[in-house]
Amino acid sequence: MENESIKVLIGDNSAANGVKAAAILRESGMIAYTRKMEGSTIYESIIKDRPDVVITALTMQDTDAIALISRVKEQLINVPEFIVASNIKNSFIERQVLANGAAYFLSEPLELSELASIVKSVCRKAVSSACTDMEIMVTDVIQKIGVPAHIKGYHYLRTAIISAINNSQLMESVTKQLYPCVAQKYSTTSSRVERAIRHAIEIAWDRGNSDVISSFFGYSVNSFRGRPTNSEFIALITDKIRLKLKLSK
């Protein structure tokens, strides 16, 4: 079975934002469409069209994102992943949104160039063995291992692996080359990238799928060898995906 396109519902039908965002996602091979920024309209479209990912504002004319997510959960078994956008930069609100079921909290104004990567990072759609889309493959691997999508380390780790696949020289010096490369993309520091990635790996090692971890790393979670270092983790996944891409050509 071929890998299916990701279907994305954007709760904004304005030409300046929603329509432009949908066009960018379509260029990345997704099915993207817009609906009016109203909770009732978005809810009806979710029930009818069954998107994989929903991008919506934190507050709408008739409801808010948390209430919308709750209502969808009451109705559907297979709930789409929600990306909630807001111009309010507040860590408490962000935690509340994520704790109530959102997969990602996005600060406005939106960086449309990053939108496709964010959608792929939160989407849990099954990836076929024939898939050769590198970003989807990386996302699939780290999700299966058990890295939570809502933490910063997930996105830093994903970007680090993709960067290393595209430029193998970055792995020659993870501290001096790879971390700064990731940090620049997220306007942060190399030390924060290193700590966030380490934290993401620790969570996966403690709470992730032990069978998947064993299949990738060759030893169990409880092995005396302990969890891999950041460099080991990134290098192994990078090599595996690079090999798969080479064999698929």
N, C-alpha and C positions, 0 to 999 in steps of 0.2 A: 504494500500500500504506500503510495507516494505521500510525502510530507504535505499536509494541507496548509493553505495560507492562513495567517492569523487574521481574525476578523476583529476590527476595532471600532467601537462606537465613541464618537467625540461629542460631548454635550456642549456644543457651541457651533451655531450655524452661521456665524459672522464671517465675512470674506477676509477680514484682517487676521483672524485667529483660526477658527475651526476649519474653514475650507482650505486654508493654506496648510495647516497641519495634516489634514486628510490627504492632500496631494503629495506631501513629502512621504507619508507612510505608504502610499500606493507605489511610489517610485522604489520603495524597498521591498515590493512584492506582497504587500499586505492588502487586505480588503478593508477599506476605511470609509466611513460615512458619518455625517453629522446630523444632529438633532437639536432642536431648540433647547436652550438652557432652562428647562423646567423639570422638576423632579418627576411629575406625572408623565410627561412625554418621554423622558429617558427610561423610566420604569417600564412603560408599555413597549418600548423598542427592545429592551432587554428580554422581556418575556416572549416577544414575537420573533425577534431576529437571532437571539442567543449568541451574542458576541463573545469572544474570548477575553477581550480587555475592554474596559470602560474608562474613558478619561472624562472627569467631571470636576466642576468647581467645588470648593468646600461648602459654599453657601449658594443656594438657588432661590428663585422667587417664592417657591412654595414649600421648600424643605431644605435639608442640608445633607451632605454626603453620608454621614453616619446613619441617619434615619433611612436614607435610600438603600444603603448596604444591608441594613437590618431587614428591611421590607423584602428585598430580593432573596435574602437567605431563608426567609419564611416560606417563599414560594418555590424556589428552585433547589434541586440537589446539586447540580453542577453550576456553581456560582462563578461568574466571570471575575477576573482579577481587576481591581479598581485602582486607578492612578488618580489621586486627588490633588488638584492644583489650587494654590492659594497665594495671595499677595501678602498674607500675614505671616511674618517670620517669627514663630513662637514655638519653642521646643515642647512645651506642655501640650499645645494643640496638636502638634505633629505626633507626639506619643499617643494621644487619645485617638487620633484618626487611624494610626497603625494598629493599635490595640483592638479597635472595633472592626477590623477586617480589611482595611486597605492594604494593598501590596506596596504602594510607593506614595510618598508625599512630595509633590513637586512645587517648587517655589516659582512664582510668577515675577517678571515676565518669562515665558517659556523659551528655552533654548531649543528651537525647532530642529537644529542640526543633531541634537542628542536624543530626540524623541524616539526615533526608530530603535535605537539601542536600548532605551529604557523599556519600551514595550516588549522587546524580545527578552529582556532580563526578567520580567515579571510573568510572562506567559508560560504556562505549564503544559502547553499542548505537546502531545507525544511527538517525538522526533524519530523519523524512520531511519533504518540503518543505511539507506541510500542517500541520506541528506548530505550535501556538501557545502551548505551555508555555514561558514566558519563561526560566525557569531551565535547562531542557533545551537551549533554543536557545543560550544564552550558553555553557553547558558544551560544546556541540558545536563552536561557533566556535573557542574558545580551544584545544580539543584538536586540531582540524584544523590550526590555525596552528602548533602544535608546542610549546605550553607544557606542561612535565611536570607531571603531577597530584600528584606526591609532594612538591613544594617549597611552602614557605609562600606565595611570591609568586603561585602559581596560585590559591590560595584567596582571598588578598587581592584579586587582580585580578578574579576572578569576582564577589566581593562588591561591589567598587567599581562594576563595570559594572551589576549588578543594582540597586544603590542609585541609580545615575545614571539608569537607565531609569525607576525609580519616582519620582524627584525630580530633575527637570532642573536645578533651581537649584543642586544640589551641584557642577555643572560650572562654575559661575560663578567659583568659587574652589576649585580642587582641593586646594591646600595647606591652606587654612584651614577648608574644609568637608568635602570628600570623604574625605581621609585620616583626619581625626579621627573621622568616622563609621565607617569601617572599623576603625580602631584600637580604638574602644570595643567593638565586637562581639567582638574577639579578645583583649581585655585587654592591649593592647600600645601602642606609641607611634606617632605619625604619621610620624616619621622612619624607623622600622623598616618601616612599611607602604610608604613611598615607595621605600626601598632594595630591598625584596623584590620589588616590582612591577617596578622597573627591571631587576633581575636576571632575572626571569621573561621579560621582553620580549627581553633580550639573548640568552638561551638559545634562544628561539624564532627570533630573527633569524639566529643562527649555525647552528642545527641543524634548524630546522623545514622545513616543506614550502614550497619557494620558489614553486611554482605557486599554492598557496593564498594565500600572502602577497601575491603579485602581484595576484591577483584581488580581494583585499580593499583593498589600499593603492594599487593603480594603478602600482606600480613594483617592480622586482625587488629581491631581497636585495642584489645587487651594485651597485645604483644609487648614483650619487654622492650621492644625498640621504641615505643612511644610514638607520639605524633611527629610527622615530618616537619622540617623547618619550612619557612616561607619559600626559600629557594628550591628545596626539594619538591615541594607541592606544585609550584608553578612549572618547574622544569619537566616533571613527569607528565602532567596534563598537556603541556605544550608539545612534548614529543609524541604523545599518543595521537593527538589531533592532527599534527603535521603529517604523521605517517598515514593516517586515514585519508587525509586530503590527497596525499601523493599517490596512494593506491587507487583512488577513485578516478584519477585522470586517465 
